[in-house]
Amino acid sequence: MARFTYAPAPESRAVVDLKPSYGLFIDGEFVDPVDGDHFKTENPSSQEVLAEVSSAGPADVDRAVAAARRAQEQVWGPMPGKERAKYLFRVARILQERSRELAVLETLDNGKPIRESRDVDIPLAAAHFFYHAGWADKLAYAGLGPDPRPLGVVGQVIPWNFPLLMAAWKLAPALATGNTCVLKPAETTPLSALLLAEILQQAELPPGVVNIITGAGGTGAALVAHAGIDKVAFTGSTEVGKQIQRILAGTGKRLTLELGGKAANVVFDDAPLSQAVEGIVNGIFFNQGQVCCAGSRLLVQESIAEGLVDALKRRLETLRLGDPLDKNTDIGAINSMQQLDKIRQLAASGEAEGAQRWSPACSLPERGYWFPPTLFTDVVPAQRIAREEIFGPVLSVLTFRTPDEAIEKANNTTYGLSAGVWTEKGSRILHMASRLRAGVVWANTFNRFDPSSPFGGYRESGFGREGGRHGLAAYLKGTFGSDRA
Amino acid sequence: MPERVGGMDLADVARSEISLRRFLHGLPGVDQVGADGRAASLATRSIKAGAKLWAIDTAISMVDLTTLEGADTPGKVRALCGKARRPSPEDPSVPPVAAVCVYPDLVPYAKTALAGSSVKVASVATAFPSGRASLPVKLADVADAVAAGADEVDMVIDRGAFLAGRYGLVLEEVRAVKAACGRAHLKVILETGELVTYDNVRRACWTAMIGGADFVKTSTGKVNPASTLPVALVMLEAVRDFFDASGRAVGVKVAGGIRATKDAIRYLVLVNEVAGEAWLEPDRFRIGASSLLNDLLMQRYKQQHGAYAGSQDFSIE
């Protein structure tokens, strides 16, 4: 019997115009760092160096914050909302027009499959700009008071897992509400943000409204601690989030944090099982599991556990791991050596602590950072792989017997970002959703995002919401309720 | 899911209307949004170069070349059979199609025209396409087709009975037709466009398979919507799960509205990734179509020569 082997179908790299070296985007221009240095960013699937990027030092952060302040006070703050909206709509349209270029660049720098950058990251980034452009002249009707005001200058630090999408999540609401921004992309994935800077130039956004300073943790720390900013918005690890909160304590600066997670994906025996299998796969293997809201703990009702795990294994056998630019690739590369080490270490702890490890037969490319889709069964709540965020393609399978036990186990975590419920019983969905301590609860689906739907966490997953009307509140003052400043 | 049927004797399931109903309603539900999403995601697979050529030849070998019109004549059927035996007279490397599908009264002409070839003769029966006739009439229709030499019989289920919840009646008809088929293979048309929900599609699949179907088939081609990717997904899952439960492989036939090569390839991707490559055989997967064949030939030529041939370079039937 002949096999249906898919021929390579790589997306062309030719659409991307990579420069050998990139400056910092400050006050509407690309400039060399004053006291900073340079570093290289690589393609995690091949370890090929893509470009040299500037690292902003304290003086560069000063410049960026000063430019943002000037722009906020003189241009962007006083500008009527309907005028701000025009810029945001323009950015959204250019993102769509240049979507292929952005998708290829994102895949090169991050290692995620082109299927995801093309179908999820870039369209959602554009959607966030479109959505918030619509709010810019309607803020008085957002239910946040008659005349909500911008906070001023916002420092935003974003992670490497969804580089452009996280930039859009941060910039679009801040800009719609009249704030100006200093954005620090992640060290390993700066390129799409720098292309976004070009797009902002193309949209003729006034200078200083958005400043993009690349660099490592030191740059982020200098930005966060800078006296000239009014708010910090951070997405990243819980550890760094805690440090930021310590630094900001007593300064009067506003803070929103979107941190780690260890989401439970709860499957009841009356679930639509074929779709549950898809949802579990999407929940933990989307973006190689490098997702803060990943469904990394599968809680399955004991009566169907065996069959579900078999079905899941069969499905994992069909996942295609390899060249992220190939349009048929499902699983791409891990973003960095550092992250790969962390995943390996936690997976090893799972085995050492007695869980059963399983991966489909799949060969890993020789160069680059790769980890196969991995399933752990016989996991108990006391093991590290049931408690710690792995941030990789590793699923821990636990079982439960009753709805109460499912809730207890799902909530038995220091995190509280997201959760999933799979059942065809509507009343059970509502019952579970009201008891699961997570900012987002998905029912019969997982990892679905929309700019109109607020996203954010509980407890060690952070605070503040992004998206929707709630997300606007994080960038406005003079508002009702606890956000009154 | 297999575990829901694993260990359960299928004969036991079919013992009474109540046990059948309980079984069908005990099958896991299908979430429509999820099934649509999965099918849409598989439709983004990009099939290029050698893989595309392989897929085109495989699709050609799975075509049930069909004519089901009131205006069909012996001449029309003979022409179609010529095309079926040798889809491209200029290129002998093109495989013949799987079968020719006609109304029962035209089976003898098809049988004669296809004598000595590997192409099977399929006949619709059981008061196709509506199925609104009494069982004796339906069985006579089948007997007629089989007596004329049909290798395969495409029956329609009683959708009215199914939607009224009388699953036992549907099952009994499938069984009776299967018995009347003798050595002919039985394809059971669910007419999914009339069943509407994916839960119904899954239940109808299982009813047909328990009743002895050799194939489950989406549509008559006379009702809109006919075959869709998500419906095919649900059916492919059903045959896969039935194989796990019973060890018997049932095929899937998609029919209606499949005209373009890219659509055919999307179905093959679905077969490959849902039921598995064992289903990528004409014994287990068919595409009921008429105009699709020439598009496959045109794309095949393009793959081999780098440029399209004109439409007049391919025989109309």
Boltz contact constraints between the chains, C-beta under 6 A:
constraints:
  - contact:
      token1: [A, 3]
      token2: [B, 277]
      max_distance: 6.0
  - contact:
      token1: [A, 4]
      token2: [B, 272]
      max_distance: 6.0
  - contact:
      token1: [A, 4]
      token2: [B, 280]
      max_distance: 6.0
  - contact:
      token1: [A, 6]
      token2: [B, 51]
      max_distance: 6.0
  - contact:
      token1: [A, 7]
      token2: [B, 48]
      max_distance: 6.0
  - contact:
      token1: [A, 7]
      token2: [B, 49]
      max_distance: 6.0
  - contact:
      token1: [A, 7]
      token2: [B, 50]
      max_distance: 6.0
  - contact:
      token1: [A, 7]
      token2: [B, 51]
      max_distance: 6.0
  - contact:
      token1: [A, 9]
      token2: [B, 46]
      max_distance: 6.0
  - contact:
      token1: [A, 9]
      token2: [B, 48]
      max_distance: 6.0
  - contact:
      token1: [A, 272]
      token2: [B, 28]
      max_distance: 6.0
  - contact:
      token1: [A, 272]
      token2: [B, 29]
      max_distance: 6.0
  - contact:
      token1: [A, 272]
      token2: [B, 30]
      max_distance: 6.0
  - contact:
      token1: [A, 272]
      token2: [B, 31]
      max_distance: 6.0
  - contact:
      token1: [A, 273]
      token2: [B, 1]
      max_distance: 6.0
  - contact:
      token1: [A, 273]
      token2: [B, 28]
      max_distance: 6.0
  - contact:
      token1: [A, 274]
      token2: [B, 237]
      max_distance: 6.0
  - contact:
      token1: [A, 275]
      token2: [B, 31]
      max_distance: 6.0
  - contact:
      token1: [A, 275]
      token2: [B, 34]
      max_distance: 6.0
  - contact:
      token1: [A, 278]
      token2: [B, 34]
      max_distance: 6.0
  - contact:
      token1: [A, 278]
      token2: [B, 38]
      max_distance: 6.0
  - contact:
      token1: [A, 307]
      token2: [B, 1]
      max_distance: 6.0
  - contact:
      token1: [A, 307]
      token2: [B, 2]
      max_distance: 6.0
  - contact:
      token1: [A, 307]
      token2: [B, 3]
      max_distance: 6.0
  - contact:
      token1: [A, 318]
      token2: [B, 273]
      max_distance: 6.0
  - contact:
      token1: [A, 327]
      token2: [B, 46]
      max_distance: 6.0
  - contact:
      token1: [A, 328]
      token2: [B, 45]
      max_distance: 6.0
  - contact:
      token1: [A, 328]
      token2: [B, 46]
      max_distance: 6.0
  - contact:
      token1: [A, 424]
      token2: [B, 29]
      max_distance: 6.0
  - contact:
      token1: [A, 444]
      token2: [B, 31]
      max_distance: 6.0
